[in-house]
Amino acid sequence: MSVLRVGIIGAGGIASDVHIPSYLNSAFKVEIVSIADVIVERAQQVAETYTIPHVFSSYKEMLEHVELDAVSVCVPNKFHAEASIAALKAGCHVLCEKPPAMTVEEAELMAKTATECGKKLTYGFHYRYLPEVEIAKSFIEAGELGDIYAARVHAIRRRGIPGWGVFTNKELQGGGPLIDIGVHMLDIALYLMGYPEPDVVLGKTHQQIGHKKGVGLFGDWDHENYTVEDMAVGMVTFKNGATLTLEAAFAANVEKDETMQVSLMGNKGGADIFPLKIYQEKYNTLIDSTPAYVPEVNGHQLEINQFVECCLEGKTPLSTPEQGLIIQKIVNAIYESAETGKAIEF
C-alpha cells in the first residue's frame, strides 16, 4: 500500500478544519476519497472545498460503495462506536475522535472488533504529541521523578461554553466538559503514569451557570437546552496505589480564561506539563528546571501523520484501544458516582 485511501465520516468542524487539512499536509501519500454526513449539503460543501470526489449521506453507503483503507470518525460521541465498528468490519483502519464512546461496553466492543478484524484503532488525543509530553516522558523513563504516586488534572474554562455543535447536548455527547476537554488532560496524566488500572472512582458534577444566559467567551450558547454539567470533579485511586484528582469545567468563576494542566508527583521529583517544569531535590537544595526551548508543533498534524504511518507501515498507534477503554471506565464512573452519590469500585 503506497497511497492511503481515506474516507471521512462526519463533515463538521473537526473534520473540515483539522482532519482533512492534516491528511492533505501529511508527510505520507494520502488520497481523501469520500466523505459522508447525514446533512449531505454540508458534506457536499466540504467536498467542493477540498476536491473530494465522492459524497454520501450515510457512512454505511460510503463503506459499501467505495474502497477505503482508513477512515476518520468525526461525528457526535453517540455515534462513535457504531461508525467505528462498521468501518473496522469493512476492512478499514480507524482514527476515532475522542472520547472513545458513550459507554464502557461500546469501548470494549470497539477494541474487540479491531483485534478480530486485524485493523488499527486509535483515538484523537492530540495533546499526546506535544513536545512537553514527550520531554516529560523522557524524564520519567530515566527515573528522574521516581514512582509517580499522585496526579492533578485541570481542564477549566472561565466562560468557555461552546456555542456551536452539540457539545451541550447530553444525549448526543454523553456529558459536558469532562467528556470533551477533561479527557485530554486525563489521557496525558494516565499516559505519563503508565496507564494504571483504576480501582475506586468518586465523582461530582455541577450545573450552576450553563443553564442561564450569560457572558460567553466563545459566543452565545443555547442555555435553554443546556443539558450537560458546567463542571465535573473526580478522584481516582488505582490498583497500584496511585491517586488522581480531576477538575473539568466549561464555566467556572476563576481568574484565567482557560487552564489545561497536568501535575505529577513522584518520590524523586514532580512536574507540571503545560508549561513544562520539573521539581526536584538535588545537591541538598530544591531545584526547579524549565526547558530553555520547546518547539511549537501542531499536535493534530502529528497525530494524523502517525496514524497514516501506522496504517501504511503496520506500526502500533501511540493511543491504543486498551488505553481508550481505561479512559472510558474512569469517565463513566465519575458520571455514575455523581448520579448515585456513591463511589464506584472496579
C-alpha positions in Angstrom: 0.0 0.0 0.0 1.8 3.1 -1.2 -1.1 5.5 -1.0 -3.6 5.5 1.9 -7.2 5.9 0.6 -9.2 7.7 3.4 -12.9 8.3 4.0 -14.3 10.9 6.4 -17.3 10.2 8.5 -18.9 13.5 9.6 -18.4 16.8 7.9 -18.4 19.2 10.9 -15.6 21.5 12.1 -13.2 18.9 13.4 -13.3 17.1 10.0 -13.1 20.2 7.8 -10.8 22.3 9.9 -8.5 19.6 11.3 -8.6 16.1 9.9 -8.9 16.8 6.2 -6.2 19.6 6.1 -3.9 17.4 8.2 -4.3 14.4 5.8 -3.6 16.7 2.9 -0.5 18.1 4.6 0.7 14.6 5.7 4.3 13.6 5.1 2.9 10.4 3.6 0.8 9.9 0.5 -2.9 10.2 1.3 -5.9 10.4 -1.0 -9.2 11.5 0.6 -11.6 9.5 -1.5 -15.0 10.2 0.1 -17.0 12.0 2.8 -20.3 11.2 4.5 -22.6 13.2 6.6 -26.3 13.0 7.4 -26.5 16.6 6.4 -25.5 15.8 2.8 -25.4 19.5 1.8 -22.7 20.0 4.5 -20.7 17.1 3.1 -21.0 18.4 -0.4 -19.7 21.8 0.6 -16.7 20.3 2.3 -16.1 18.0 -0.7 -16.1 21.0 -3.0 -13.7 22.9 -0.8 -11.2 20.0 -0.8 -12.0 18.3 -4.1 -13.2 15.1 -2.5 -14.7 13.0 -5.4 -17.4 11.0 -3.5 -20.2 12.3 -1.2 -22.7 10.3 0.7 -25.5 10.9 3.2 -24.7 7.6 5.0 -21.4 6.2 6.1 -22.8 2.7 5.6 -23.4 3.6 2.0 -19.9 5.0 1.7 -18.3 1.9 3.2 -20.3 -0.3 0.8 -19.6 1.6 -2.4 -16.1 3.0 -2.0 -12.9 1.1 -1.5 -11.1 2.6 1.5 -8.0 1.8 3.6 -8.8 4.0 6.6 -11.5 6.4 8.0 -11.7 9.3 10.4 -14.7 9.2 12.6 -15.8 12.8 13.3 -19.4 12.5 14.4 -21.0 13.2 17.8 -20.0 10.9 20.6 -23.2 8.9 20.4 -22.3 7.5 17.0 -18.6 6.9 17.6 -19.0 3.2 18.4 -21.3 2.2 15.6 -19.4 4.1 12.9 -16.0 2.8 14.1 -17.2 -0.8 14.3 -18.8 -0.6 10.8 -15.6 0.8 9.4 -13.4 -1.8 11.0 -15.7 -4.6 9.7 -15.4 -3.1 6.3 -11.7 -3.5 6.4 -10.6 0.0 7.4 -8.2 1.3 9.9 -9.9 3.8 12.2 -9.0 7.1 13.8 -11.9 8.0 16.0 -12.2 11.4 17.7 -12.2 11.4 21.5 -13.7 10.2 23.7 -13.9 6.5 22.5 -17.6 6.1 23.0 -20.6 6.7 25.3 -20.3 3.6 27.4 -17.7 1.1 28.6 -19.5 -1.7 26.7 -19.2 0.2 23.5 -15.4 0.9 24.0 -14.9 -2.8 24.8 -16.7 -3.8 21.6 -14.7 -1.3 19.6 -11.4 -2.8 20.9 -12.6 -6.4 20.4 -13.7 -5.6 16.8 -10.3 -4.0 16.0 -8.5 -7.1 17.2 -10.8 -9.5 15.4 -10.5 -7.6 12.2 -6.8 -7.1 12.4 -7.1 -3.3 12.0 -5.7 -0.3 13.7 -8.0 1.6 16.0 -6.8 4.8 17.7 -8.3 7.9 19.3 -7.9 11.6 18.8 -5.9 12.5 21.9 -3.7 15.0 20.1 -2.1 16.5 23.2 -0.1 13.3 23.4 2.1 14.5 20.5 3.1 17.8 22.1 6.9 18.1 22.9 6.1 19.0 26.6 4.6 15.5 27.0 7.5 13.8 25.1 10.1 15.6 27.3 8.2 14.8 30.5 8.0 11.1 29.3 11.8 11.1 28.8 12.4 12.4 32.4 10.0 9.7 33.8 11.6 6.9 31.8 15.0 8.0 33.0 13.8 7.7 36.6 14.0 11.4 37.4 10.6 11.5 39.0 10.8 8.1 40.6 7.5 6.4 41.4 4.6 8.6 40.4 2.0 8.3 43.2 -0.2 11.3 42.7 -1.5 13.5 39.8 -3.7 16.5 39.4 -5.7 17.2 36.3 -7.2 20.5 35.3 -9.2 21.4 32.2 -11.1 24.5 33.3 -12.5 27.4 31.4 -13.9 30.6 32.9 -16.7 31.0 30.4 -15.9 28.7 27.6 -19.2 27.0 26.8 -19.2 26.0 23.1 -21.9 27.8 21.2 -21.7 25.5 18.2 -22.1 21.8 17.5 -23.8 19.5 20.1 -21.3 20.0 23.0 -24.1 21.0 25.4 -26.4 18.1 24.4 -26.0 15.2 26.8 -28.0 12.8 24.7 -25.5 13.2 21.8 -22.3 13.8 23.7 -22.8 11.8 26.9 -21.7 14.8 29.1 -20.0 18.2 29.0 -16.5 19.4 29.9 -15.4 16.1 31.5 -16.0 14.0 28.3 -15.0 16.9 26.0 -11.9 18.6 27.3 -11.3 16.8 30.6 -10.5 13.6 28.7 -7.5 15.2 27.0 -5.7 16.1 30.3 -6.8 12.8 31.9 -5.2 11.0 29.0 -1.9 12.9 29.4 -1.8 12.1 33.1 -2.6 8.4 32.6 -0.1 8.2 29.7 2.7 9.6 31.8 1.7 7.4 34.8 1.8 4.2 32.6 -1.9 3.9 32.3 -2.6 2.2 35.6 -5.8 0.3 36.2 -8.4 2.3 38.2 -9.7 0.8 41.5 -12.2 3.3 43.0 -13.7 6.4 41.5 -15.6 9.2 43.2 -17.3 12.0 41.3 -19.5 15.0 41.5 -20.9 17.2 38.8 -22.3 20.8 38.9 -24.7 22.7 36.7 -24.8 26.3 38.1 -24.0 28.5 35.1 -24.7 26.9 31.7 -28.5 26.8 32.0 -28.7 30.6 32.4 -28.0 33.3 29.9 -24.6 35.0 30.4 -21.3 36.2 29.1 -19.7 33.6 26.7 -16.0 33.9 25.7 -16.9 31.6 22.8 -20.1 33.5 21.9 -23.7 32.7 22.9 -24.8 29.2 23.7 -28.3 27.7 23.9 -28.8 28.0 27.6 -32.5 26.9 27.3 -31.4 23.4 26.0 -28.2 23.1 28.1 -28.3 19.5 29.4 -24.6 18.8 30.4 -22.6 19.7 33.5 -20.7 23.0 33.9 -18.1 21.3 36.0 -17.1 17.8 37.0 -14.8 16.9 39.9 -13.4 13.4 40.4 -10.9 11.4 42.4 -9.5 8.1 41.2 -7.5 5.6 43.2 -5.5 3.0 41.2 -4.7 -0.6 41.9 -1.0 0.3 42.1 -1.7 2.7 45.0 -1.5 5.9 43.0 -4.2 8.6 43.1 -5.5 11.2 40.7 -7.8 14.3 41.2 -9.6 15.9 38.3 -11.5 19.1 37.7 -13.0 19.9 34.3 -15.3 22.9 33.6 -16.8 24.8 30.7 -17.8 27.6 33.0 -16.4 28.4 36.5 -15.7 31.6 38.4 -12.0 31.5 38.2 -9.3 34.0 37.1 -7.9 32.5 33.9 -9.9 32.1 30.8 -8.6 28.6 30.3 -6.3 26.2 32.2 -5.2 23.0 30.7 -2.7 21.4 33.0 -1.4 18.1 34.4 0.7 17.9 37.5 2.6 14.8 38.6 4.2 14.0 41.9 6.8 11.2 42.3 9.1 10.2 45.2 12.1 11.7 43.4 10.5 14.6 41.6 7.4 16.2 40.2 6.3 18.0 37.1 3.8 20.5 35.6 3.3 19.7 31.9 1.8 22.9 30.4 4.2 24.8 30.5 6.7 22.1 31.4 8.5 22.5 34.7 10.4 19.8 36.7 10.7 20.0 40.5 13.4 18.0 42.3 15.6 17.9 45.4 19.2 17.6 44.4 22.6 18.6 45.9 21.0 19.5 49.3 18.7 22.0 47.7 15.3 22.3 45.9 15.6 22.6 42.1 13.1 23.9 39.6 14.0 23.1 36.0 12.4 24.7 32.9 13.4 23.9 29.3 15.1 26.8 27.6 13.4 25.8 24.3 10.3 23.8 23.5 9.4 23.7 19.8 6.0 24.7 18.6 4.2 21.9 16.8 0.7 21.1 15.5 -0.5 18.2 17.6 -3.3 17.4 15.3 -0.9 17.2 12.3 1.4 14.9 14.2 -1.5 12.7 15.2 -2.6 12.3 11.6 0.9 11.7 10.5 1.3 8.9 13.0 -2.0 7.3 12.1 -1.1 7.3 8.4 2.3 5.9 9.1 0.8 3.1 11.3 -1.7 2.2 8.6 1.0 2.1 5.8 3.8 0.5 7.8 1.9 -1.7 10.3 3.1 0.2 13.4 1.2 0.4 16.7 -0.6 3.7 17.3 0.5 5.8 20.3 -3.0 5.8 21.6 -4.4 2.2 21.9 -7.9 0.8 22.2 -6.9 -0.7 25.6 -6.0 2.8 26.9 -9.2 4.2 25.4 -11.1 1.6 27.4 -9.5 2.8 30.7 -10.4 6.4 29.9 -14.0 5.3 29.2 -14.1 3.4 32.5 -13.0 6.4 34.5 -15.2 9.0 32.7 -18.3 6.9 33.0 -17.5 6.0 36.7 -17.3 9.8 37.5 -20.7 10.4 35.9 -22.2 7.3 37.6 -20.8 8.3 41.0 -22.2 11.8 40.6 -25.6 10.4 39.8 -25.7 7.8 42.6 -23.7 9.6 45.2 -21.6 6.5 45.7 -18.0 5.6 45.0 -17.6 3.2 42.0 -15.4 0.2 42.6 -13.9 -1.9 39.8 
